[in-house]
Amino acid sequence: MSTLKPILNEQTVDVWSVPLVGRLPIDTHETVSVSEWERANRFHYARDRHRYLLRRIALRRILSRYLDIPSADVDYVTGKYGKPRLSGLGKESRISFNTSSSQDLAVVAVARFPLGVDVEVVRPFDNASDITSREFTADERGSLGDDPDLSGFFEIWTRKEALVKAVGKGLAIELGLVDTGWPKREAVWQGWRVTSFPSIRETVGSIAFPAACHPVIQPHEFMLHGRPIDIPGRSLPVRSARIPC
Ligand SMILES: CC(C)(COP(=O)(O)OP(=O)(O)OC[C@H]1O[C@@H](n2cnc3c(N)ncnc32)[C@H](O)[C@@H]1OP(=O)(O)O)[C@@H](O)C(=O)NCCC(=O)NCCS
């Protein structure tokens, strides 16, 4: 295990990108929980099962560094609508995380305040116009206009998902009512601030956190089969004036 200890303060969000490639680590079986192992075995396709295990191993390894405990001891529980959080009342309760994956890339966002994150590979998408007419607001549709490479479409999509995941109530929230403020750099919706972060590989990603927060988003890359690498010089101040949250 690497000795790198991430430093997280009240005004930062760490966004780890994790390529979901390569073999499963040798200690996979001992690291994931029984329920994770059972869930892995329910995937129909071996590739999905493999990616699921890789992202759970990565999540555990990343969180273990903040908590300073072995990855197998990281313990999370899920809320009524499925949002996971660290269990326990100690150090764990002060760290929030959320994850997302698209194809062979996962992201894990970690902060000291509640958050939601979503990432999507920008790709051809047959049902884009159905989703646009059903789930996008009139303002979003108007701003989107002609979007041949679908990057705007996925940016709005990930903003909606990040907001929904921050709130934590899943699809009990009607996506068509979630206003992402796109193409503004950031927007506030029902007490949550949302912004998009620079693309990692061919993806777009967005993150949502309490509106009172103005964190610096710190991107990092996590290599399951090597040392985690910081990506220098890409920190993104969401706004220059910061208030504690
Ligand atoms: C389940 C949902 C929370 C995200 O689903 P998703 O985009 O398919 O999956 P992602 O990879 O982004 O996120 C999955 C992770 O979110 C987390 N998660 C699950 N339920 C959550 C909830 N209610 N709130 C926050 N996070 C949640 C889990 O960590 C999960 O990881 P896991 O699969 O390892 O358990 C939900 O928003 C959903 O199903 N959305 C449907 C997608 C859609 O139609 N979008 C249209 C956009 S316009």
The ligand as an SDF file (V2000), in Angstrom:
LIG
                    3D

 48 50  0  0  0  0  0  0  0  0999 V2000
  -28.3660    5.1530   -9.4340 C   0  0  0  0  0  0  0  0  0  0  0  0
  -28.0890    6.5930   -9.7380 C   0  0  0  0  0  0  0  0  0  0  0  0
  -27.8270    7.2100   -8.4010 C   0  0  0  0  0  0  0  0  0  0  0  0
  -26.8230    6.7830  -10.5860 C   0  0  0  0  0  0  0  0  0  0  0  0
  -26.7450    5.8530  -11.5010 O   0  0  0  0  0  0  0  0  0  0  0  0
  -25.6950    5.7710  -12.6740 P   0  0  0  0  0  0  0  0  0  0  0  0
  -25.4820    7.0890  -13.3460 O   0  0  0  0  0  0  0  0  0  0  0  0
  -26.1810    4.6660  -13.4990 O   0  0  0  0  0  0  0  0  0  0  0  0
  -24.3470    5.2770  -11.9740 O   0  0  0  0  0  0  0  0  0  0  0  0
  -23.0220    6.0060  -11.5190 P   0  0  0  0  0  0  0  0  0  0  0  0
  -21.8980    5.1710  -11.9640 O   0  0  0  0  0  0  0  0  0  0  0  0
  -22.9770    7.4480  -11.8620 O   0  0  0  0  0  0  0  0  0  0  0  0
  -23.1070    5.9360   -9.9160 O   0  0  0  0  0  0  0  0  0  0  0  0
  -23.2040    4.7270   -9.2330 C   0  0  0  0  0  0  0  0  0  0  0  0
  -22.7690    4.9770   -7.8180 C   0  0  0  0  0  0  0  0  0  0  0  0
  -23.5860    5.9850   -7.2330 O   0  0  0  0  0  0  0  0  0  0  0  0
  -23.7230    5.7280   -5.8370 C   0  0  0  0  0  0  0  0  0  0  0  0
  -25.1510    5.7960   -5.5380 N   0  0  0  0  0  0  0  0  0  0  0  0
  -26.0840    4.8450   -5.6350 C   0  0  0  0  0  0  0  0  0  0  0  0
  -27.3010    5.3440   -5.2630 N   0  0  0  0  0  0  0  0  0  0  0  0
  -27.0910    6.6280   -4.9320 C   0  0  0  0  0  0  0  0  0  0  0  0
  -27.9450    7.6700   -4.4670 C   0  0  0  0  0  0  0  0  0  0  0  0
  -29.2510    7.4790   -4.2420 N   0  0  0  0  0  0  0  0  0  0  0  0
  -27.4120    8.8790   -4.2380 N   0  0  0  0  0  0  0  0  0  0  0  0
  -26.0990    9.0920   -4.4340 C   0  0  0  0  0  0  0  0  0  0  0  0
  -25.2300    8.1530   -4.8700 N   0  0  0  0  0  0  0  0  0  0  0  0
  -25.7310    6.9270   -5.1260 C   0  0  0  0  0  0  0  0  0  0  0  0
  -23.0940    4.3690   -5.5610 C   0  0  0  0  0  0  0  0  0  0  0  0
  -21.8160    4.6030   -5.0140 O   0  0  0  0  0  0  0  0  0  0  0  0
  -22.9580    3.7580   -6.9330 C   0  0  0  0  0  0  0  0  0  0  0  0
  -21.8130    2.9430   -7.0250 O   0  0  0  0  0  0  0  0  0  0  0  0
  -21.9530    1.3390   -7.0360 P   0  0  0  0  0  0  0  0  0  0  0  0
  -22.6110    0.9970   -8.3280 O   0  0  0  0  0  0  0  0  0  0  0  0
  -20.5560    0.8570   -6.9270 O   0  0  0  0  0  0  0  0  0  0  0  0
  -22.8030    0.9850   -5.8540 O   0  0  0  0  0  0  0  0  0  0  0  0
  -29.3340    7.2130  -10.3660 C   0  0  0  0  0  0  0  0  0  0  0  0
  -29.1860    8.5930  -10.4220 O   0  0  0  0  0  0  0  0  0  0  0  0
  -29.7520    6.6570  -11.7050 C   0  0  0  0  0  0  0  0  0  0  0  0
  -30.0850    5.5010  -11.8620 O   0  0  0  0  0  0  0  0  0  0  0  0
  -29.8050    7.4420  -12.7330 N   0  0  0  0  0  0  0  0  0  0  0  0
  -30.3090    7.0020  -14.0520 C   0  0  0  0  0  0  0  0  0  0  0  0
  -29.5000    7.4890  -15.1700 C   0  0  0  0  0  0  0  0  0  0  0  0
  -30.3230    8.3350  -16.1660 C   0  0  0  0  0  0  0  0  0  0  0  0
  -31.2840    7.9120  -16.7660 O   0  0  0  0  0  0  0  0  0  0  0  0
  -29.9090    9.5690  -16.3430 N   0  0  0  0  0  0  0  0  0  0  0  0
  -30.5120   10.5210  -17.2410 C   0  0  0  0  0  0  0  0  0  0  0  0
  -29.7520   11.8150  -17.0900 C   0  0  0  0  0  0  0  0  0  0  0  0
  -30.5210   13.1790  -17.8610 S   0  0  0  0  0  0  0  0  0  0  0  0
  1  2  1  0
  2  3  1  0
  2  4  1  0
  2 36  1  0
  4  5  1  0
  5  6  1  0
  6  7  2  0
  6  8  1  0
  6  9  1  0
  9 10  1  0
 10 11  2  0
 10 12  1  0
 10 13  1  0
 13 14  1  0
 14 15  1  0
 15 16  1  0
 15 30  1  0
 16 17  1  0
 17 18  1  0
 17 28  1  0
 18 19  1  0
 18 27  1  0
 19 20  2  0
 20 21  1  0
 21 22  1  0
 21 27  2  0
 22 23  1  0
 22 24  2  0
 24 25  1  0
 25 26  2  0
 26 27  1  0
 28 29  1  0
 28 30  1  0
 30 31  1  0
 31 32  1  0
 32 33  2  0
 32 34  1  0
 32 35  1  0
 36 37  1  0
 36 38  1  0
 38 39  2  0
 38 40  1  0
 40 41  1  0
 41 42  1  0
 42 43  1  0
 43 44  2  0
 43 45  1  0
 45 46  1  0
 46 47  1  0
 47 48  1  0
M  END
$$$$
